[in-house]
């Protein structure tokens, strides 16, 4: 109460009407009068606690029933709700956004699924950027000067982040660009 009184009196200079100042002075006088008339041992806080104790139910009388069959409380989503992660399908011919630890410094890692067997896929790597078309990568054939071949490599299906199709112009679609931008956050 003392803090409120000090703060209000400190802001009197911002009051445009004298009636407002007078209202606060009357309020403080009434509160101080009531406070002085109470027993010194029974402060406002004690009175409020007593009232709360009178109104609150006795917890010993309450029966607690918790059911094992009740569904768990779903998580609260703050912000834009995202679709649940669906494991990417490994369809031969689809493009794949990959996260292969060996190429951690290269991002995004994009390739085409050439074959799928068990938990491995053959990926034909592609090169490009978020704003340019993606094209198949080639690499030099060791021991054969000037000869280049498709860069195809075995990877684990667990390294596939998402599968998709390139746009008609060979670019990555918008939803993959969004994944690329937010993946390492």
VOLUMBA-622762 format. One line per 4 residues: number of its first residue (from 1); their letters; for each residue x negated, y negated, z negated of C-alpha. Coordinates in nm, 2 decimals, decimal comma. Each point is the difference from the previous one (the first is absolute). Last residue first. Example, Ala and Ser with C-alpha at 12.3 -4.5 7.8 and 13.67 -1.06 7.14 Angstrom:
// residues 2
2 = SA = -1,37/0,11/-0,71 | 0,14/0,34/-0,07
END
This chain:
// residues 185
185 = XXXX = -1,78/2,43/3,67 | -0,18/0,25/0,24 | 0,31/0,08/0,21 | 0,16/-0,34/0,02
181 = XXXX = -0,13/-0,14/0,33 | -0,03/0,34/0,17 | 0,35/0,10/-0,11 | 0,14/-0,33/0,13
177 = XXXX = -0,18/0,06/0,33 | 0,16/0,35/0,01 | 0,35/-0,15/-0,04 | -0,08/-0,25/0,28
173 = XXXX = -0,09/0,26/0,26 | -0,36/0,06/0,11 | -0,08/-0,14/0,35 | -0,02/0,20/0,32
169 = XXXX = 0,22/-0,23/0,21 | 0,30/0,23/-0,02 | -0,04/0,02/-0,38 | -0,21/0,28/-0,15
165 = XXXX = 0,19/0,28/-0,16 | -0,01/0,08/-0,38 | -0,14/0,22/-0,27 | -0,09/-0,11/-0,35
161 = XXXX = -0,27/0,03/-0,26 | -0,17/0,31/0,14 | -0,30/0,10/-0,22 | 0,20/0,29/-0,16
157 = XXXX = 0,02/0,16/0,35 | -0,37/0,06/-0,02 | -0,22/-0,11/0,28 | -0,17/0,18/0,30
153 = XXXX = -0,16/-0,24/0,25 | 0,05/-0,11/0,36 | -0,20/-0,29/0,16 | 0,07/0,06/0,37
149 = XXXX = -0,32/0,06/0,19 | -0,29/-0,21/0,14 | -0,30/0,10/0,22 | -0,27/-0,26/0,04
145 = XXXX = -0,28/0,23/-0,11 | 0,11/0,35/-0,10 | -0,18/0,10/-0,31 | 0,28/-0,11/-0,24
141 = XXXX = 0,32/-0,09/0,19 | 0,06/-0,37/-0,05 | 0,33/-0,10/-0,14 | 0,34/-0,10/0,13
137 = XXXX = 0,29/-0,18/-0,17 | 0,35/0,00/0,13 | 0,16/-0,35/0,04 | 0,20/-0,21/-0,24
133 = XXXX = 0,15/-0,33/0,13 | -0,09/-0,32/-0,19 | 0,16/-0,18/-0,30 | -0,07/0,24/-0,29
129 = XXXX = -0,32/0,10/0,16 | -0,12/0,26/0,25 | -0,18/0,34/0,01 | 0,15/0,35/0,02
125 = XXXX = -0,12/0,33/-0,15 | 0,12/0,33/0,14 | 0,10/0,19/-0,32 | 0,01/0,38/-0,03
121 = XXXX = 0,22/0,08/-0,30 | -0,07/0,22/-0,30 | 0,23/0,12/-0,28 | 0,13/0,30/0,19
117 = XXXX = -0,06/-0,06/0,38 | 0,09/-0,32/0,18 | -0,13/-0,11/0,34 | -0,08/-0,32/0,18
113 = XXXX = 0,14/-0,25/-0,25 | -0,09/-0,35/0,13 | -0,23/-0,23/-0,20 | 0,00/-0,30/-0,22
109 = XXXX = -0,23/-0,10/-0,28 | 0,08/-0,36/-0,11 | -0,24/-0,07/-0,15 | -0,36/0,12/0,03
105 = XXXX = -0,20/-0,02/-0,32 | 0,17/0,31/-0,14 | -0,10/0,21/0,30 | -0,11/0,31/-0,19
101 = XXXX = 0,30/-0,05/-0,24 | 0,24/0,07/0,29 | 0,31/-0,22/-0,04 | 0,19/0,05/0,32
97 = XXXX = 0,28/-0,18/0,19 | 0,11/0,27/0,24 | 0,12/-0,02/0,37 | 0,24/0,28/0,11
93 = XXXX = -0,10/0,24/0,27 | 0,02/0,31/-0,22 | 0,25/-0,06/-0,27 | -0,14/-0,02/-0,35
89 = XXXX = 0,29/-0,14/-0,20 | -0,09/-0,26/-0,26 | 0,10/0,08/-0,35 | 0,29/-0,24/-0,09
85 = XXXX = -0,08/-0,27/-0,24 | 0,32/-0,14/-0,14 | 0,11/-0,31/0,18 | -0,10/-0,32/-0,17
81 = XXXX = 0,23/-0,23/-0,20 | -0,10/-0,36/0,03 | -0,05/-0,17/-0,33 | 0,03/0,17/-0,34
77 = XXXX = 0,09/0,36/0,01 | 0,13/0,15/-0,32 | -0,08/0,37/-0,04 | 0,29/0,25/-0,02
73 = XXXX = 0,11/0,10/-0,35 | -0,03/0,38/-0,03 | 0,31/0,20/0,08 | 0,19/0,13/-0,30
69 = XXXX = -0,01/0,38/-0,05 | -0,22/0,00/-0,32 | 0,27/-0,21/-0,17 | -0,09/-0,23/-0,29
65 = XXXX = 0,27/-0,05/-0,26 | -0,08/-0,21/-0,31 | 0,26/-0,01/-0,26 | 0,02/-0,33/-0,20
61 = XXXX = 0,07/0,01/-0,37 | -0,36/-0,01/-0,10 | -0,05/-0,31/0,23 | 0,23/-0,21/-0,22
57 = XXXX = 0,16/-0,24/0,23 | -0,12/-0,37/0,02 | 0,24/-0,27/-0,11 | -0,09/-0,02/-0,36
53 = XXXX = -0,37/0,03/0,07 | 0,02/-0,28/0,26 | 0,18/-0,23/-0,25 | -0,27/0,07/-0,26
49 = XXXX = -0,27/-0,07/0,26 | 0,16/-0,33/0,10 | 0,03/-0,11/-0,36 | -0,37/0,09/-0,06
45 = XXXX = -0,11/-0,21/0,30 | 0,21/-0,30/-0,11 | -0,18/0,01/-0,34 | 0,14/0,16/-0,31
41 = XXXX = -0,28/-0,05/-0,26 | 0,05/-0,38/-0,01 | 0,37/0,04/-0,05 | 0,19/-0,19/0,26
37 = XXXX = 0,09/-0,37/-0,06 | -0,33/-0,12/0,15 | 0,05/0,19/0,32 | 0,35/-0,13/0,04
33 = XXXX = -0,12/-0,36/-0,05 | -0,29/0,05/0,23 | 0,23/0,13/0,27 | 0,24/-0,28/-0,04
29 = XXXX = -0,28/-0,27/0,01 | -0,16/0,17/0,30 | 0,33/-0,01/0,19 | 0,07/-0,36/-0,10
25 = XXXX = -0,35/-0,10/0,13 | 0,06/0,20/0,32 | 0,33/-0,17/0,06 | -0,15/-0,35/-0,07
21 = XXXX = -0,28/0,06/0,26 | 0,27/0,10/0,26 | 0,21/-0,30/-0,09 | -0,30/-0,22/0,07
17 = XXXX = 0,02/0,09/0,36 | -0,29/0,03/0,25 | -0,19/0,26/-0,20 | -0,36/0,05/0,13
13 = XXXX = -0,15/-0,21/-0,29 | 0,17/0,24/-0,24 | -0,22/0,29/0,11 | -0,22/0,01/-0,31
9 = XXXX = 0,32/0,00/-0,22 | 0,12/0,31/0,18 | -0,33/0,18/-0,04 | -0,04/-0,09/-0,37
5 = XXXX = 0,36/0,11/-0,07 | -0,04/0,32/0,19 | -0,33/0,07/-0,18 | 0,15/-0,06/-0,34
1 = X = 0,29/0,23/0,08
END
